[in-house]
Amino acid sequence: MPCQSYSGHVARWPFRLSSGLYKLFHPPISQPNLSSSQSHQQPQIKTTHNSSNQTKPNQTNITMDSIKQGANFVSEKVQQATSGTEKEANKQVAKDSDASVGTRASAAKDALGNKVDESKHDAKGEAHKQAI
């Protein structure tokens, strides 16, 4: 049954598999060479138990969590610095005697908001730092 592919040509079933894909889906079957002395032996299966394999997933999760917490810490510190810079700029506008009273009041209000944001980002950053 034909089907339309994205490139515009019609593909037909069964699809012709490349040799690599054919080998992937059809692994070679090896026939054991059984002599009369080997025909009654049971195959031996070796099993090994490695206790370090049991701890690797936990170590990976801890590492990924630490990386995430570290990235969050850096993000909060950047946001803290941005808020601090905006706060200082707004303080300068609020102090400027050439600016109108409304502009100075608005800048003072914004500076207070930036101070709150700066403190908030500092606290969050410290929490992420402690979680690392």
Contacts in CASP RR format, 6 or more apart in sequence:
PFRMAT RR
TARGET T0000
AUTHOR 0000-0000-0000
METHOD contacts of the structure
MODEL  1
MPCQSYSGHVARWPFRLSSGLYKLFHPPISQPNLSSSQSHQQPQIKTTHN
SSNQTKPNQTNITMDSIKQGANFVSEKVQQATSGTEKEANKQVAKDSDAS
VGTRASAAKDALGNKVDESKHDAKGEAHKQAI
1 12 0 8 1.000
1 13 0 8 1.000
2 10 0 8 1.000
2 11 0 8 1.000
2 12 0 8 1.000
3 10 0 8 1.000
3 11 0 8 1.000
3 13 0 8 1.000
4 10 0 8 1.000
5 11 0 8 1.000
17 25 0 8 1.000
65 131 0 8 1.000
66 132 0 8 1.000
69 128 0 8 1.000
69 129 0 8 1.000
69 131 0 8 1.000
69 132 0 8 1.000
70 128 0 8 1.000
70 129 0 8 1.000
70 132 0 8 1.000
72 124 0 8 1.000
72 125 0 8 1.000
72 128 0 8 1.000
73 125 0 8 1.000
73 128 0 8 1.000
73 129 0 8 1.000
73 132 0 8 1.000
76 121 0 8 1.000
76 122 0 8 1.000
76 124 0 8 1.000
76 125 0 8 1.000
76 128 0 8 1.000
77 121 0 8 1.000
77 125 0 8 1.000
79 117 0 8 1.000
79 121 0 8 1.000
80 118 0 8 1.000
80 121 0 8 1.000
80 122 0 8 1.000
80 125 0 8 1.000
83 114 0 8 1.000
83 115 0 8 1.000
83 117 0 8 1.000
83 118 0 8 1.000
83 121 0 8 1.000
84 114 0 8 1.000
84 115 0 8 1.000
84 118 0 8 1.000
86 110 0 8 1.000
86 114 0 8 1.000
87 111 0 8 1.000
87 113 0 8 1.000
87 114 0 8 1.000
87 115 0 8 1.000
87 118 0 8 1.000
90 107 0 8 1.000
90 108 0 8 1.000
90 110 0 8 1.000
90 111 0 8 1.000
90 114 0 8 1.000
91 107 0 8 1.000
91 108 0 8 1.000
91 111 0 8 1.000
93 99 0 8 1.000
93 103 0 8 1.000
93 104 0 8 1.000
93 107 0 8 1.000
94 104 0 8 1.000
94 105 0 8 1.000
94 107 0 8 1.000
94 108 0 8 1.000
94 111 0 8 1.000
95 104 0 8 1.000
96 104 0 8 1.000
99 107 0 8 1.000
END
